Amino acid sequence: MSEDINVTELKQKLDSDASFIFLDVREPFEYEEFNLGARLIPLGNLEAAIPELLEHQDTEIIIHCRSGARSGTAKMLLLSHGFTNVRNVLGGVLDWVATFGK
């Protein structure tokens, strides 16, 4: 199973232009309020989006939400569909804002 990632590691990856798929599984209103530039796929829509993500089955996928709970669920869903390199952002946006601000 892929190791989860903290917000400091995520910021380093974003700053270095590392190549990965970045997903936000919060709701649209949360995304509009503040986002990290990830692709928005609300958790309730993730299963329906799996076919379009299949080409990235072995690519590093980093998922975040508000606290890390929904993204943890999303990680398990993708792993159950054969994705091999899925990481959850521990603490989510709450930890990002506490560490780096908005």
N, CA and C atoms as an extended XYZ file, in Angstrom:
306
Properties=species:S:1:pos:R:3:atomname:S:1:resname:S:1:resid:I:1 pbc="F F F"
N         0.838       -1.184        0.000 N   MET     1
C         0.000        0.000        0.000 CA  MET     1
C         0.888        1.254        0.000 C   MET     1
N         0.467        2.244       -0.695 N   SER     2
C         1.235        3.479       -0.816 CA  SER     2
C         1.258        4.237        0.508 C   SER     2
N         2.380        4.852        0.777 N   GLU     3
C         2.520        5.662        1.981 CA  GLU     3
C         1.726        6.957        1.833 C   GLU     3
N         1.078        7.361        2.907 N   ASP     4
C         0.385        8.640        2.887 CA  ASP     4
C         1.409        9.769        2.928 C   ASP     4
N         0.943       10.987        2.760 N   ILE     5
C         1.829       12.134        2.617 CA  ILE     5
C         1.330       13.250        3.532 C   ILE     5
N         2.257       14.001        4.118 N   ASN     6
C         1.818       15.135        4.934 CA  ASN     6
C         1.871       16.406        4.095 C   ASN     6
N         1.351       17.495        4.646 N   VAL     7
C         1.237       18.722        3.851 CA  VAL     7
C         2.601       19.310        3.489 C   VAL     7
N         3.592       19.120        4.328 N   THR     8
C         4.932       19.631        4.019 CA  THR     8
C         5.499       18.901        2.804 C   THR     8
N         5.344       17.564        2.775 N   GLU     9
C         5.801       16.782        1.619 CA  GLU     9
C         5.021       17.171        0.366 C   GLU     9
N         3.726       17.387        0.528 N   LEU    10
C         2.902       17.795       -0.609 CA  LEU    10
C         3.378       19.135       -1.160 C   LEU    10
N         3.627       20.103       -0.291 N   LYS    11
C         4.085       21.414       -0.744 CA  LYS    11
C         5.410       21.287       -1.505 C   LYS    11
N         6.304       20.438       -1.030 N   GLN    12
C         7.581       20.221       -1.719 CA  GLN    12
C         7.333       19.669       -3.118 C   GLN    12
N         6.405       18.714       -3.229 N   LYS    13
C         6.091       18.127       -4.541 CA  LYS    13
C         5.479       19.174       -5.470 C   LYS    13
N         4.556       19.984       -4.941 N   LEU    14
C         3.922       21.020       -5.763 CA  LEU    14
C         4.953       22.063       -6.202 C   LEU    14
N         5.837       22.457       -5.292 N   ASP    15
C         6.847       23.472       -5.609 CA  ASP    15
C         7.872       22.968       -6.617 C   ASP    15
N         8.086       21.647       -6.642 N   SER    16
C         9.099       21.084       -7.539 CA  SER    16
C         8.516       20.670       -8.889 C   SER    16
N         7.222       20.939       -9.097 N   ASP    17
C         6.545       20.541      -10.340 CA  ASP    17
C         6.650       19.041      -10.596 C   ASP    17
N         6.643       18.251       -9.531 N   ALA    18
C         6.674       16.796       -9.674 CA  ALA    18
C         5.438       16.346      -10.457 C   ALA    18
N         5.566       15.226      -11.122 N   SER    19
C         4.469       14.716      -11.936 CA  SER    19
C         3.621       13.735      -11.124 C   SER    19
N         2.374       14.086      -10.900 N   PHE    20
C         1.431       13.205      -10.218 CA  PHE    20
C         0.022       13.692      -10.510 C   PHE    20
N        -0.953       12.846      -10.253 N   ILE    21
C        -2.359       13.211      -10.391 CA  ILE    21
C        -2.810       13.714       -9.020 C   ILE    21
N        -3.418       14.897       -8.992 N   PHE    22
C        -3.789       15.545       -7.741 CA  PHE    22
C        -5.302       15.717       -7.709 C   PHE    22
N        -5.953       15.043       -6.762 N   LEU    23
C        -7.409       15.062       -6.677 CA  LEU    23
C        -7.890       15.661       -5.361 C   LEU    23
N        -8.965       16.413       -5.438 N   ASP    24
C        -9.646       16.991       -4.281 CA  ASP    24
C       -11.025       16.345       -4.246 C   ASP    24
N       -11.354       15.630       -3.160 N   VAL    25
C       -12.633       14.918       -3.102 CA  VAL    25
C       -13.660       15.624       -2.211 C   VAL    25
N       -13.446       16.931       -1.979 N   ARG    26
C       -14.425       17.710       -1.222 CA  ARG    26
C       -15.586       18.096       -2.137 C   ARG    26
N       -16.516       18.841       -1.577 N   GLU    27
C       -17.673       19.298       -2.335 CA  GLU    27
C       -17.333       20.615       -3.062 C   GLU    27
N       -18.070       20.929       -4.137 N   PRO    28
C       -17.772       22.153       -4.901 CA  PRO    28
C       -17.730       23.423       -4.058 C   PRO    28
N       -18.632       23.573       -3.080 N   PHE    29
C       -18.628       24.801       -2.273 CA  PHE    29
C       -17.343       24.907       -1.454 C   PHE    29
N       -16.798       23.768       -1.011 N   GLU    30
C       -15.543       23.790       -0.259 CA  GLU    30
C       -14.385       24.178       -1.177 C   GLU    30
N       -14.432       23.643       -2.385 N   TYR    31
C       -13.389       23.914       -3.375 CA  TYR    31
C       -13.374       25.398       -3.742 C   TYR    31
N       -14.572       25.980       -3.910 N   GLU    32
C       -14.665       27.405       -4.263 CA  GLU    32
C       -14.130       28.287       -3.147 C   GLU    32
N       -14.330       27.870       -1.916 N   GLU    33
C       -13.876       28.651       -0.765 CA  GLU    33
C       -12.351       28.697       -0.692 C   GLU    33
N       -11.699       27.554       -0.921 N   PHE    34
C       -10.232       27.466       -0.902 CA  PHE    34
C        -9.825       26.162       -1.550 C   PHE    34
N        -8.845       26.206       -2.444 N   ASN    35
C        -8.361       24.962       -3.029 CA  ASN    35
C        -6.873       25.043       -3.297 C   ASN    35
N        -6.286       23.879       -3.494 N   LEU    36
C        -4.841       23.758       -3.711 CA  LEU    36
C        -4.511       23.525       -5.180 C   LEU    36
N        -5.521       23.683       -6.049 N   GLY    37
C        -5.278       23.501       -7.480 CA  GLY    37
C        -5.460       22.084       -7.975 C   GLY    37
N        -5.968       21.222       -7.127 N   ALA    38
C        -6.204       19.832       -7.529 CA  ALA    38
C        -7.465       19.743       -8.391 C   ALA    38
N        -7.619       18.629       -9.079 N   ARG    39
C        -8.822       18.377       -9.855 CA  ARG    39
C        -9.945       17.989       -8.896 C   ARG    39
N       -11.064       18.669       -8.982 N   LEU    40
C       -12.189       18.393       -8.088 CA  LEU    40
C       -13.015       17.220       -8.612 C   LEU    40
N       -13.070       16.171       -7.789 N   ILE    41
C       -14.002       15.053       -8.025 CA  ILE    41
C       -14.582       14.723       -6.652 C   ILE    41
N       -15.763       15.274       -6.318 N   PRO    42
C       -16.343       14.979       -5.006 CA  PRO    42
C       -16.401       13.470       -4.751 C   PRO    42
N       -16.200       13.090       -3.501 N   LEU    43
C       -16.142       11.671       -3.148 CA  LEU    43
C       -17.341       10.900       -3.706 C   LEU    43
N       -18.528       11.494       -3.631 N   GLY    44
C       -19.727       10.820       -4.131 CA  GLY    44
C       -19.703       10.567       -5.636 C   GLY    44
N       -18.836       11.259       -6.364 N   ASN    45
C       -18.728       11.089       -7.823 CA  ASN    45
C       -17.512       10.278       -8.232 C   ASN    45
N       -16.679        9.901       -7.265 N   LEU    46
C       -15.396        9.276       -7.606 CA  LEU    46
C       -15.559        7.935       -8.316 C   LEU    46
N       -16.455        7.104       -7.830 N   GLU    47
C       -16.619        5.790       -8.457 CA  GLU    47
C       -16.983        5.943       -9.931 C   GLU    47
N       -17.861        6.885      -10.261 N   ALA    48
C       -18.256        7.112      -11.659 CA  ALA    48
C       -17.092        7.642      -12.494 C   ALA    48
N       -16.110        8.289      -11.846 N   ALA    49
C       -14.964        8.855      -12.572 CA  ALA    49
C       -13.834        7.856      -12.771 C   ALA    49
N       -13.925        6.681      -12.155 N   ILE    50
C       -12.829        5.713      -12.244 CA  ILE    50
C       -12.467        5.355      -13.688 C   ILE    50
N       -13.439        5.130      -14.590 N   PRO    51
C       -13.036        4.792      -15.961 CA  PRO    51
C       -12.106        5.821      -16.602 C   PRO    51
N       -12.323        7.108      -16.331 N   GLU    52
C       -11.455        8.118      -16.936 CA  GLU    52
C       -10.115        8.224      -16.212 C   GLU    52
N       -10.006        7.642      -15.027 N   LEU    53
C        -8.735        7.657      -14.293 CA  LEU    53
C        -7.895        6.408      -14.558 C   LEU    53
N        -8.487        5.395      -15.195 N   LEU    54
C        -7.796        4.118      -15.359 CA  LEU    54
C        -6.457        4.230      -16.078 C   LEU    54
N        -6.329        5.195      -16.993 N   GLU    55
C        -5.055        5.333      -17.691 CA  GLU    55
C        -3.938        5.734      -16.726 C   GLU    55
N        -4.313        6.191      -15.535 N   HIS    56
C        -3.333        6.603      -14.527 CA  HIS    56
C        -3.207        5.572      -13.403 C   HIS    56
N        -3.573        4.318      -13.693 N   GLN    57
C        -3.646        3.291      -12.666 CA  GLN    57
C        -2.321        3.095      -11.916 C   GLN    57
N        -1.194        3.299      -12.601 N   ASP    58
C         0.105        3.099      -11.965 CA  ASP    58
C         0.847        4.412      -11.706 C   ASP    58
N         0.188        5.537      -11.987 N   THR    59
C         0.762        6.856      -11.734 CA  THR    59
C         0.529        7.219      -10.268 C   THR    59
N         1.404        8.014       -9.691 N   GLU    60
C         1.179        8.478       -8.334 CA  GLU    60
C        -0.054        9.386       -8.314 C   GLU    60
N        -1.001        9.043       -7.459 N   ILE    61
C        -2.213        9.832       -7.287 CA  ILE    61
C        -2.234       10.302       -5.831 C   ILE    61
N        -2.337       11.619       -5.652 N   ILE    62
C        -2.411       12.193       -4.310 CA  ILE    62
C        -3.800       12.794       -4.151 C   ILE    62
N        -4.481       12.386       -3.075 N   ILE    63
C        -5.870       12.804       -2.853 CA  ILE    63
C        -5.952       13.586       -1.546 C   ILE    63
N        -6.706       14.687       -1.578 N   HIS    64
C        -6.914       15.417       -0.328 CA  HIS    64
C        -8.377       15.814       -0.177 C   HIS    64
N        -8.718       16.135        1.075 N   CYS    65
C       -10.046       16.654        1.405 CA  CYS    65
C        -9.857       17.661        2.539 C   CYS    65
N       -10.866       17.866        3.338 N   ARG    66
C       -10.775       18.855        4.420 CA  ARG    66
C        -9.849       18.376        5.531 C   ARG    66
N       -10.010       17.116        5.967 N   SER    67
C        -9.262       16.632        7.136 CA  SER    67
C        -8.450       15.364        6.880 C   SER    67
N        -8.695       14.707        5.768 N   GLY    68
C        -8.023       13.439        5.481 CA  GLY    68
C        -8.939       12.238        5.559 C   GLY    68
N       -10.170       12.426        6.056 N   ALA    69
C       -11.096       11.300        6.202 CA  ALA    69
C       -11.683       10.873        4.856 C   ALA    69
N       -12.283       11.819        4.119 N   ARG    70
C       -12.872       11.469        2.814 CA  ARG    70
C       -11.795       11.006        1.837 C   ARG    70
N       -10.640       11.651        1.892 N   SER    71
C        -9.572       11.242        0.973 CA  SER    71
C        -9.047        9.853        1.341 C   SER    71
N        -9.108        9.497        2.624 N   GLY    72
C        -8.747        8.131        3.024 CA  GLY    72
C        -9.709        7.118        2.431 C   GLY    72
N       -10.996        7.455        2.448 N   THR    73
C       -12.011        6.593        1.832 CA  THR    73
C       -11.773        6.499        0.324 C   THR    73
N       -11.456        7.640       -0.297 N   ALA    74
C       -11.195        7.668       -1.740 CA  ALA    74
C        -9.979        6.814       -2.085 C   ALA    74
N        -8.950        6.878       -1.254 N   LYS    75
C        -7.748        6.060       -1.473 CA  LYS    75
C        -8.120        4.578       -1.483 C   LYS    75
N        -8.899        4.143       -0.490 N   MET    76
C        -9.299        2.736       -0.410 CA  MET    76
C       -10.115        2.327       -1.643 C   MET    76
N       -10.991        3.230       -2.096 N   LEU    77
C       -11.802        2.947       -3.279 CA  LEU    77
C       -10.907        2.722       -4.495 C   LEU    77
N        -9.945        3.628       -4.709 N   LEU    78
C        -9.065        3.484       -5.872 CA  LEU    78
C        -8.201        2.230       -5.755 C   LEU    78
N        -7.673        1.962       -4.567 N   LEU    79
C        -6.866        0.747       -4.394 CA  LEU    79
C        -7.695       -0.497       -4.697 C   LEU    79
N        -8.971       -0.486       -4.305 N   SER    80
C        -9.835       -1.646       -4.553 CA  SER    80
C       -10.122       -1.832       -6.041 C   SER    80
N        -9.895       -0.789       -6.834 N   HIS    81
C       -10.083       -0.868       -8.282 CA  HIS    81
C        -8.758       -1.069       -9.019 C   HIS    81
N        -7.717       -1.441       -8.290 N   GLY    82
C        -6.459       -1.811       -8.920 CA  GLY    82
C        -5.451       -0.691       -9.095 C   GLY    82
N        -5.728        0.494       -8.559 N   PHE    83
C        -4.731        1.557       -8.613 CA  PHE    83
C        -3.602        1.190       -7.652 C   PHE    83
N        -2.372        1.497       -8.032 N   THR    84
C        -1.235        0.964       -7.287 CA  THR    84
C        -0.458        1.992       -6.472 C   THR    84
N        -0.648        3.289       -6.717 N   ASN    85
C         0.199        4.291       -6.069 CA  ASN    85
C        -0.653        5.477       -5.630 C   ASN    85
N        -1.505        5.243       -4.621 N   VAL    86
C        -2.452        6.255       -4.158 CA  VAL    86
C        -2.042        6.713       -2.764 C   VAL    86
N        -1.970        8.033       -2.585 N   ARG    87
C        -1.546        8.593       -1.299 CA  ARG    87
C        -2.582        9.588       -0.794 C   ARG    87
N        -2.850        9.515        0.504 N   ASN    88
C        -3.794       10.408        1.168 CA  ASN    88
C        -3.007       11.533        1.841 C   ASN    88
N        -3.478       12.774        1.697 N   VAL    89
C        -2.848       13.902        2.375 CA  VAL    89
C        -3.361       13.930        3.818 C   VAL    89
N        -2.492       13.584        4.758 N   LEU    90
C        -2.863       13.533        6.169 CA  LEU    90
C        -3.176       14.940        6.680 C   LEU    90
N        -4.319       15.085        7.316 N   GLY    91
C        -4.716       16.381        7.861 CA  GLY    91
C        -5.418       17.292        6.869 C   GLY    91
N        -5.307       16.983        5.581 N   GLY    92
C        -6.022       17.702        4.538 CA  GLY    92
C        -5.826       19.211        4.554 C   GLY    92
N        -6.843       19.909        4.058 N   VAL    93
C        -6.805       21.366        3.946 CA  VAL    93
C        -6.654       22.017        5.325 C   VAL    93
N        -7.255       21.413        6.345 N   LEU    94
C        -7.131       21.989        7.696 CA  LEU    94
C        -5.667       22.086        8.097 C   LEU    94
N        -4.909       21.019        7.852 N   ASP    95
C        -3.495       21.010        8.211 CA  ASP    95
C        -2.704       21.954        7.294 C   ASP    95
N        -3.083       21.998        6.006 N   TRP    96
C        -2.402       22.913        5.069 CA  TRP    96
C        -2.543       24.368        5.557 C   TRP    96
N        -3.771       24.768        5.894 N   VAL    97
C        -4.031       26.148        6.328 CA  VAL    97
C        -3.305       26.426        7.664 C   VAL    97
N        -3.306       25.450        8.561 N   ALA    98
C        -2.629       25.628        9.849 CA  ALA    98
C        -1.118       25.784        9.655 C   ALA    98
N        -0.568       25.104        8.643 N   THR    99
C         0.871       25.122        8.399 CA  THR    99
C         1.307       26.291        7.524 C   THR    99
N         0.562       26.527        6.430 N   PHE   100
C         0.986       27.502        5.419 CA  PHE   100
C         0.049       28.691        5.271 C   PHE   100
N        -1.126       28.640        5.896 N   GLY   101
C        -2.121       29.688        5.705 CA  GLY   101
C        -2.833       29.527        4.381 C   GLY   101
N        -3.725       30.471        4.079 N   LYS   102
C        -4.448       30.438        2.811 CA  LYS   102
C        -3.670       31.264        1.843 C   LYS   102
